[in-house]
Amino acid sequence: MQATRRQWLVWGAGSVAAAAGITGCANTPAPAGAPGGAPGFVRRKVGNARVVALSDGVGRRPLAEGFVRNATLAQVKATLAAQDLPTDYIDVPYTCFVLETEGKRYLLDTGFADNGPPGTGQLVKHMRAAGIDPESIDAVVLSHLHGDHINGLRRKDGSLVFPQALVYVPAPEHAFWLDADRRNAAPEAARAGFMAVQRVFQDYPADQLRLFEPGMAVVGGIESIAAFGHSPGHTALALRSGNERFTYLGDAAHFPALFVRNPDWQVQFDMDPAQARATRHALLARMAQEGGLVGGFHFPLPALGRIRKQGDGYQFVPEK
């Protein structure tokens, strides 16, 4: 499907930044800590499986009008203040997850490697601290192809960070971002996202790439859930072990202190804000009903917890 001029205008500069992988970028890195575990990672059991949340770093973003498209800066600041959080900036986390199940390791999203802003690119360091060799990753499963989720597949010199891993990509994302006609038709400012995807996937070993349709089983018991809106093929991922379940929301609820609390709010990086809102409501309602463990890419460590209904919205309750 060819994007219209109106769609490009709706996506805007914020969505272009997200696609290029510079969401939350800042000149000042913010420190990442992990209550209840070694710095940079947290482990939790899910049935017979294990989930490891790993920080790729944190970027300090000055808080300004427009970060939330449909709320005033005063409303955003009030929501942060009510949770004893700073109101002049947001420390935007980048959190990846490793699922260890049946002797295999699966990485969900990849962060930046050495391609990102200051304070990022720490995933491999934290993996090693957690006793996870990057070469032991059997598969990488991507939620979508915005740069902060895929740049960690390749270093600046083109070398593969996870050389033994198969890479699973949502088919609608692959079709959108690797469409040369769509890239060429995009305004100049919007091409950065396409170029980020091209940089990562051009010449990637074909025998290591796998496409999947959102809604189907992916690999190793990982289920995929269509969660479109943040991007054309954005996909949530879930693993059930015994009677327990972990669901990775990707960017469906972005920074939880704002968008879990207020699911109607639209972060500037959502490419289709109306669809993203509907997806967010549906996913959060489902997570609250199921009661399982959840995590998200922009959730601060420990980054693993439960979704509870709260007023007109929800609350993310971290696991202690």
TAGIDA-V41071 format. One record per residue. N is the residue number from 1. D_FIRST is the distance of its C-alpha to the first C-alpha in Angstrom with 2 decimals. Layout:
N:D_FIRST ; N:D_FIRST
//
This chain:
1:0.00 ; 2:3.77 ; 3:6.38 ; 4:9.19 ; 5:12.78 ; 6:13.79 ; 7:11.58 ; 8:13.10 ; 9:16.42 ; 10:16.23 ; 11:15.56 ; 12:18.47 ; 13:20.96 ; 14:21.66 ; 15:18.23 ; 16:18.26 ; 17:21.69 ; 18:20.58 ; 19:17.93 ; 20:20.66 ; 21:23.10 ; 22:25.56 ; 23:25.49 ; 24:29.08 ; 25:30.40 ; 26:33.87 ; 27:36.89 ; 28:38.98 ; 29:38.29 ; 30:39.47 ; 31:41.43 ; 32:40.04 ; 33:42.49 ; 34:42.45 ; 35:44.98 ; 36:46.49 ; 37:45.60 ; 38:45.88 ; 39:44.09 ; 40:40.39 ; 41:39.91 ; 42:40.67 ; 43:41.09 ; 44:41.01 ; 45:41.69 ; 46:39.39 ; 47:41.48 ; 48:42.28 ; 49:39.39 ; 50:39.29 ; 51:36.68 ; 52:37.18 ; 53:35.56 ; 54:35.61 ; 55:35.25 ; 56:33.47 ; 57:35.06 ; 58:34.89 ; 59:33.96 ; 60:35.80 ; 61:33.63 ; 62:35.47 ; 63:34.54 ; 64:33.36 ; 65:31.89 ; 66:28.12 ; 67:27.93 ; 68:27.58 ; 69:25.45 ; 70:27.23 ; 71:30.76 ; 72:33.50 ; 73:34.96 ; 74:38.16 ; 75:36.52 ; 76:34.92 ; 77:38.28 ; 78:40.13 ; 79:38.00 ; 80:38.65 ; 81:42.33 ; 82:42.77 ; 83:41.89 ; 84:44.20 ; 85:41.39 ; 86:41.45 ; 87:40.07 ; 88:39.75 ; 89:37.30 ; 90:35.19 ; 91:35.69 ; 92:32.17 ; 93:32.56 ; 94:30.43 ; 95:31.35 ; 96:30.41 ; 97:31.83 ; 98:33.50 ; 99:34.05 ; 100:37.20 ; 101:37.60 ; 102:39.56 ; 103:40.44 ; 104:36.91 ; 105:35.17 ; 106:31.51 ; 107:30.11 ; 108:27.36 ; 109:25.61 ; 110:27.52 ; 111:28.11 ; 112:28.75 ; 113:31.49 ; 114:33.01 ; 115:29.87 ; 116:30.13 ; 117:32.24 ; 118:35.91 ; 119:36.70 ; 120:33.86 ; 121:33.77 ; 122:36.42 ; 123:34.79 ; 124:36.69 ; 125:39.95 ; 126:39.60 ; 127:38.65 ; 128:41.85 ; 129:43.82 ; 130:42.62 ; 131:43.77 ; 132:40.33 ; 133:40.10 ; 134:36.58 ; 135:37.27 ; 136:37.89 ; 137:34.28 ; 138:33.13 ; 139:29.42 ; 140:27.08 ; 141:24.46 ; 142:21.76 ; 143:20.42 ; 144:17.52 ; 145:17.20 ; 146:18.60 ; 147:21.48 ; 148:24.37 ; 149:23.33 ; 150:22.88 ; 151:25.18 ; 152:28.10 ; 153:27.15 ; 154:28.45 ; 155:31.23 ; 156:31.28 ; 157:33.13 ; 158:30.33 ; 159:32.46 ; 160:31.09 ; 161:32.38 ; 162:32.13 ; 163:32.94 ; 164:33.74 ; 165:30.75 ; 166:27.81 ; 167:24.57 ; 168:22.24 ; 169:18.62 ; 170:16.15 ; 171:13.66 ; 172:10.53 ; 173:12.07 ; 174:12.80 ; 175:9.39 ; 176:8.11 ; 177:11.43 ; 178:12.44 ; 179:9.72 ; 180:12.16 ; 181:10.19 ; 182:8.39 ; 183:11.96 ; 184:13.65 ; 185:11.86 ; 186:12.77 ; 187:16.26 ; 188:19.03 ; 189:19.88 ; 190:16.49 ; 191:16.59 ; 192:19.24 ; 193:17.03 ; 194:15.26 ; 195:18.78 ; 196:20.26 ; 197:18.04 ; 198:18.80 ; 199:22.46 ; 200:22.72 ; 201:20.93 ; 202:21.79 ; 203:24.68 ; 204:24.77 ; 205:26.84 ; 206:24.59 ; 207:27.12 ; 208:26.73 ; 209:22.98 ; 210:21.79 ; 211:18.40 ; 212:18.66 ; 213:16.78 ; 214:17.64 ; 215:20.49 ; 216:22.23 ; 217:25.33 ; 218:24.80 ; 219:28.19 ; 220:31.76 ; 221:31.37 ; 222:28.55 ; 223:26.26 ; 224:22.71 ; 225:21.59 ; 226:18.05 ; 227:18.39 ; 228:15.03 ; 229:15.10 ; 230:16.86 ; 231:13.80 ; 232:10.54 ; 233:12.70 ; 234:16.15 ; 235:18.78 ; 236:22.47 ; 237:25.02 ; 238:28.37 ; 239:31.56 ; 240:34.37 ; 241:37.86 ; 242:40.65 ; 243:40.45 ; 244:38.62 ; 245:34.97 ; 246:33.11 ; 247:29.58 ; 248:27.68 ; 249:25.54 ; 250:23.91 ; 251:22.89 ; 252:22.49 ; 253:25.80 ; 254:26.13 ; 255:29.77 ; 256:31.67 ; 257:34.43 ; 258:32.02 ; 259:28.99 ; 260:30.82 ; 261:33.54 ; 262:31.19 ; 263:27.98 ; 264:27.00 ; 265:26.99 ; 266:23.79 ; 267:24.07 ; 268:22.66 ; 269:20.45 ; 270:18.29 ; 271:14.74 ; 272:14.35 ; 273:18.09 ; 274:18.36 ; 275:16.58 ; 276:18.56 ; 277:21.68 ; 278:21.30 ; 279:20.73 ; 280:23.75 ; 281:25.96 ; 282:25.23 ; 283:25.80 ; 284:28.89 ; 285:30.39 ; 286:29.97 ; 287:31.50 ; 288:34.37 ; 289:35.07 ; 290:35.00 ; 291:37.04 ; 292:35.88 ; 293:35.63 ; 294:32.50 ; 295:31.39 ; 296:28.72 ; 297:27.71 ; 298:29.13 ; 299:32.07 ; 300:35.43 ; 301:37.75 ; 302:39.00 ; 303:35.35 ; 304:36.23 ; 305:37.29 ; 306:36.77 ; 307:34.92 ; 308:37.36 ; 309:36.91 ; 310:38.42 ; 311:38.66 ; 312:35.33 ; 313:33.63 ; 314:34.39 ; 315:36.36 ; 316:35.79 ; 317:39.20 ; 318:39.61 ; 319:41.63 ; 320:45.04
//
